[in-house]
Amino acid sequence: MTTVFQHAKKIFNSDASMALTVCRTLILGAAAALMLFMVDALFPGCDALEEVGVVALLTVIELARTGMKQRSASQLKGRKQMQAVHWPLKVSQTDTSSKTPNSVPHTVEQCESSIDAENANFYYRSLQAAAKAADVSAAEAAMRRMREAGITPSIACYGTLVGVCAKTGDVARAESWLETLAGSGLGNPNVICVNMVISACAKHGQVERAAAWLQRMHSLGVEPDVMSYNAVIDACARSGEVNRAEEWLGKMQDSGAIPNVVSFSSVLHACARAGEATRAEAWLERMHSAGVPPNAICFNALIHACAKADDTDRAARWLDHMVKHGVQPTVTSYSTIIDRLSKSGDVVAAQQWLTRMTQAGVDADVIAYNMVLGACSRAGSVDTAEALFNQMRERGIMPNVVAFNLMLNIHARLGDTAAAVRLLGEMRQAGISADQVSFNTAFKSFVKSADVMGASTLVREMMAHGVAPDAGSYTAIIAVCARAKNSEAAESWLKRLLADGLGADVSAYSATIQACAQAGDLARADHWLTRMDAFDLWPSAGAFCSLVHAAAKKNDTRRLENLFKRMDDAKVETTTPMCNALISTSRQPSKDGPWLDTVTTATTWTPTKLDLIAMLTLPKVPRVARLVAQITPLSREACTPLTSVRDACIMAQTTPLSRDACTPLTYVRDACVMAQTTPLLARDACTPLTRVRDACLQLGPTSRTISLT
């Protein structure tokens, strides 16, 4: 028994106070005595069992005590580390006092320091959580609460704030917190903080600010590193400033920093954005000379530079060069060439490169397919687009909403409503939500067929899928109604558009006016013209043309006069169909009025042979001839060449010139005008002229006399 107690005393002997040791020993002795008494009562005469019980009890107690000591030591170590990293001032004071010789521990001061550390740790955890969630406001609030609690923020706290501001793109606030850190007296900012600000400036293309922070690093006591220079070079690259990117790479080398692959790739990207293919090739060679092997990103930048310079053959050569140097091409390598070919309209070549990419073992993605589909859409290649679309799905590439929209556009341009509806159904089955672009594109397919009912049904389908019609949706439906000459439906949809507060544009109003004009309802067309005037909007040339034809059919010269005045105010050029309509209206003798003078503002009329015949049948031939003479000074591009001028001269029957003089003239309109209005013009002056317009310009309008009897 004595041996047992000695063993227990040895186990529980520690560096604690003597009183605590004695108390613990007495308690353990009493517990052991009680246990032995119970064993004797239950198992009399079993001394071995008693010894085993005592050993088991002591073992359990020892394990429990060891675990408690380890946990306590771990917590103390973590607290000291937190204090040393985030609150160095307080930790240094505590460490100094603990290392003073013959000092007595101050339990109260240690407790207060421990409480402060726990509070500071709590606020810092809140700051870190806000930064992790990219919540700048919450992070600044945590910093504010820390200050209000009397806790001095550490450099790490400021660095966390700078980082979250830079991460969210708030350059101004990141700079502000870095300035606050620099003036806090806590010490110099570390290079990571400054690099984060420079990178934030670079991502927003603010080259000057990025360069200013790099130049200021020395005054802040921070030595720029490779990442500092790379961030500034990246800022120059994003802005396409090749010269500045090269300049900063040179400064980087002068400072002793060794450029890495990121440094060179940034300069290559600058060359790519500027389309400087030759310059990019030179920098790739410099990479080899500097012993920095280019990676796929570098080669892709060079390929991009060649493609932007519209030199796809050169880009293809560098892709082959890339493979020879053991660098595996990526999807971007091929997609860059495919994109350039697609935008240039070369569908066949773009499709060939798509096949070449697959054969090279590079899996094409949906973006690459969309590039070729876009080319097919612009070229109207329905069969090729359908084949690519099916090939994409066969290879397990799920078309996205852009791919479906491109296919919708192809069929919509052809007026294939069945295909448009089918594609919308396939989108729904594939779990792809159609957006406004999808439905608005599908609406266009109903224009060619003038299917107002189908377009209305599609609107209900659109709303059933939670997509609200926008101004483009309503305008597309109004265009369908205009094509169907359904003025009531067009006005109904326009009123609905205005009631929804979306605001009608020129296209919506013009389509409604066209629908009214084609339906012969000029009064309603005037109503919407007045509404457009209130918003300082002018109808399109197509709307004016429909109105002129509608007014001409009704022989409404007063309305025609008003329309031509509106066109003159709106700077809308008069077209040949408009003037033809005027000629048709002028056959009515009672309608001969001041509107004929108004027509002189026309600038693009090119009468045909039938127009000339119609003019000669007018009851007021001299006046009409004078009108034609006034319209004559037009651009040469507006002239329409005919094969023979003699017919026009014979038809005029009033020309003092011989048929031989008219034969070399190539423009009937000018010949007729000259024949009817320039009898004072010498024959030798007209003969060598290839454009009679020039001869007419030699005479003023008042000199153009007519003698037709």
VENKA-V970044 format. One record per residue. BURIAL is 1 if it has 24 or more other C-alpha atoms within 12 Angstrom, else 0. Layout:
BEGIN
burial=BURIAL
burial=BURIAL
END
This chain:
BEGIN
burial=0
burial=0
burial=0
burial=1
burial=1
burial=0
burial=0
burial=1
burial=0
burial=0
burial=0
burial=1
burial=0
burial=0
burial=0
burial=0
burial=0
burial=0
burial=0
burial=0
burial=0
burial=0
burial=0
burial=0
burial=1
burial=0
burial=0
burial=1
burial=1
burial=0
burial=0
burial=1
burial=0
burial=0
burial=1
burial=1
burial=0
burial=0
burial=0
burial=0
burial=0
burial=0
burial=0
burial=0
burial=0
burial=0
burial=0
burial=0
burial=0
burial=1
burial=0
burial=0
burial=1
burial=1
burial=1
burial=0
burial=1
burial=1
burial=0
burial=0
burial=0
burial=0
burial=0
burial=0
burial=0
burial=0
burial=0
burial=0
burial=0
burial=0
burial=0
burial=0
burial=0
burial=0
burial=0
burial=0
burial=0
burial=0
burial=1
burial=1
burial=0
burial=1
burial=1
burial=0
burial=0
burial=1
burial=1
burial=0
burial=0
burial=1
burial=1
burial=0
burial=0
burial=1
burial=0
burial=0
burial=0
burial=0
burial=0
burial=0
burial=0
burial=0
burial=0
burial=0
burial=0
burial=0
burial=0
burial=0
burial=0
burial=0
burial=0
burial=0
burial=1
burial=1
burial=0
burial=1
burial=1
burial=1
burial=1
burial=1
burial=1
burial=0
burial=1
burial=1
burial=0
burial=1
burial=1
burial=1
burial=0
burial=1
burial=1
burial=0
burial=0
burial=1
burial=1
burial=1
burial=0
burial=0
burial=1
burial=1
burial=0
burial=1
burial=1
burial=0
burial=0
burial=1
burial=0
burial=0
burial=0
burial=0
burial=1
burial=1
burial=1
burial=1
burial=1
burial=1
burial=1
burial=1
burial=1
burial=1
burial=1
burial=1
burial=1
burial=1
burial=1
burial=1
burial=1
burial=1
burial=1
burial=1
burial=1
burial=0
burial=1
burial=1
burial=1
burial=0
burial=1
burial=1
burial=1
burial=1
burial=1
burial=1
burial=0
burial=0
burial=0
burial=0
burial=0
burial=1
burial=1
burial=1
burial=1
burial=1
burial=1
burial=1
burial=1
burial=1
burial=1
burial=1
burial=1
burial=1
burial=1
burial=1
burial=1
burial=1
burial=1
burial=1
burial=1
burial=0
burial=1
burial=1
burial=1
burial=0
burial=1
burial=1
burial=1
burial=0
burial=1
burial=0
burial=0
burial=1
burial=0
burial=0
burial=1
burial=1
burial=1
burial=1
burial=1
burial=1
burial=1
burial=1
burial=1
burial=1
burial=1
burial=1
burial=1
burial=1
burial=1
burial=1
burial=1
burial=1
burial=1
burial=1
burial=0
burial=1
burial=1
burial=1
burial=0
burial=1
burial=1
burial=0
burial=1
burial=1
burial=0
burial=0
burial=0
burial=0
burial=0
burial=1
burial=1
burial=1
burial=1
burial=1
burial=1
burial=1
burial=1
burial=1
burial=1
burial=1
burial=1
burial=1
burial=1
burial=1
burial=1
burial=1
burial=1
burial=1
burial=1
burial=1
burial=1
burial=1
burial=1
burial=0
burial=1
burial=1
burial=0
burial=1
burial=1
burial=0
burial=0
burial=0
burial=0
burial=0
burial=1
burial=1
burial=1
burial=1
burial=1
burial=1
burial=1
burial=1
burial=1
burial=1
burial=1
burial=1
burial=1
burial=1
burial=1
burial=1
burial=1
burial=1
burial=1
burial=1
burial=0
burial=0
burial=1
burial=1
burial=0
burial=1
burial=1
burial=0
burial=1
burial=1
burial=0
burial=0
burial=0
burial=0
burial=0
burial=1
burial=1
burial=1
burial=1
burial=1
burial=1
burial=1
burial=1
burial=1
burial=1
burial=1
burial=1
burial=1
burial=1
burial=1
burial=1
burial=1
burial=1
burial=1
burial=1
burial=0
burial=1
burial=1
burial=1
burial=0
burial=1
burial=1
burial=1
burial=1
burial=1
burial=1
burial=0
burial=0
burial=0
burial=0
burial=1
burial=1
burial=1
burial=1
burial=1
burial=1
burial=1
burial=1
burial=1
burial=1
burial=1
burial=1
burial=1
burial=1
burial=1
burial=1
burial=1
burial=1
burial=1
burial=1
burial=0
burial=1
burial=1
burial=1
burial=0
burial=1
burial=1
burial=0
burial=1
burial=1
burial=0
burial=0
burial=0
burial=0
burial=0
burial=1
burial=1
burial=1
burial=1
burial=1
burial=1
burial=1
burial=1
burial=1
burial=1
burial=1
burial=1
burial=1
burial=1
burial=1
burial=1
burial=1
burial=1
burial=1
burial=1
burial=0
burial=1
burial=1
burial=1
burial=0
burial=1
burial=1
burial=1
burial=1
burial=1
burial=0
burial=0
burial=0
burial=0
burial=0
burial=1
burial=1
burial=1
burial=1
burial=1
burial=1
burial=1
burial=1
burial=1
burial=1
burial=1
burial=1
burial=1
burial=1
burial=1
burial=1
burial=1
burial=1
burial=1
burial=1
burial=0
burial=1
burial=1
burial=1
burial=0
burial=1
burial=1
burial=0
burial=1
burial=1
burial=0
burial=0
burial=0
burial=0
burial=0
burial=1
burial=1
burial=1
burial=1
burial=1
burial=1
burial=1
burial=1
burial=1
burial=1
burial=1
burial=1
burial=1
burial=1
burial=1
burial=1
burial=1
burial=1
burial=1
burial=1
burial=1
burial=1
burial=1
burial=1
burial=1
burial=1
burial=1
burial=1
burial=1
burial=1
burial=0
burial=0
burial=0
burial=0
burial=0
burial=0
burial=1
burial=1
burial=1
burial=1
burial=1
burial=1
burial=1
burial=1
burial=1
burial=1
burial=1
burial=1
burial=1
burial=1
burial=1
burial=1
burial=1
burial=1
burial=1
burial=0
burial=1
burial=1
burial=1
burial=0
burial=1
burial=1
burial=0
burial=1
burial=1
burial=0
burial=0
burial=0
burial=0
burial=0
burial=1
burial=1
burial=1
burial=1
burial=1
burial=1
burial=1
burial=1
burial=1
burial=1
burial=1
burial=1
burial=1
burial=1
burial=1
burial=1
burial=1
burial=1
burial=1
burial=1
burial=0
burial=1
burial=1
burial=1
burial=1
burial=1
burial=1
burial=1
burial=1
burial=1
burial=0
burial=0
burial=0
burial=0
burial=1
burial=1
burial=1
burial=1
burial=1
burial=1
burial=1
burial=1
burial=1
burial=1
burial=1
burial=1
burial=1
burial=1
burial=1
burial=1
burial=0
burial=0
burial=0
burial=1
burial=1
burial=0
burial=0
burial=1
burial=1
burial=1
burial=1
burial=1
burial=1
burial=1
burial=1
burial=1
burial=1
burial=1
burial=1
burial=1
burial=1
burial=1
burial=0
burial=1
burial=1
burial=1
burial=1
burial=1
burial=1
burial=0
burial=1
burial=0
burial=1
burial=1
burial=1
burial=1
burial=1
burial=1
burial=1
burial=1
burial=1
burial=1
burial=1
burial=1
burial=1
burial=1
burial=1
burial=0
burial=0
burial=0
burial=1
burial=1
burial=1
burial=0
burial=0
burial=0
burial=0
burial=1
burial=1
burial=1
burial=1
burial=1
burial=1
burial=1
burial=1
burial=0
burial=1
burial=1
burial=1
burial=1
burial=0
burial=1
burial=0
burial=1
burial=1
burial=1
burial=1
burial=1
burial=1
burial=1
burial=1
burial=1
burial=1
burial=1
burial=1
burial=1
burial=1
burial=1
burial=1
burial=1
burial=1
burial=1
burial=1
burial=1
burial=0
burial=0
burial=0
burial=0
burial=1
burial=1
burial=0
burial=0
burial=0
burial=1
burial=1
burial=1
burial=1
burial=1
burial=1
burial=1
burial=0
burial=1
burial=0
burial=0
burial=0
burial=0
burial=1
burial=1
burial=1
burial=0
burial=0
burial=0
END
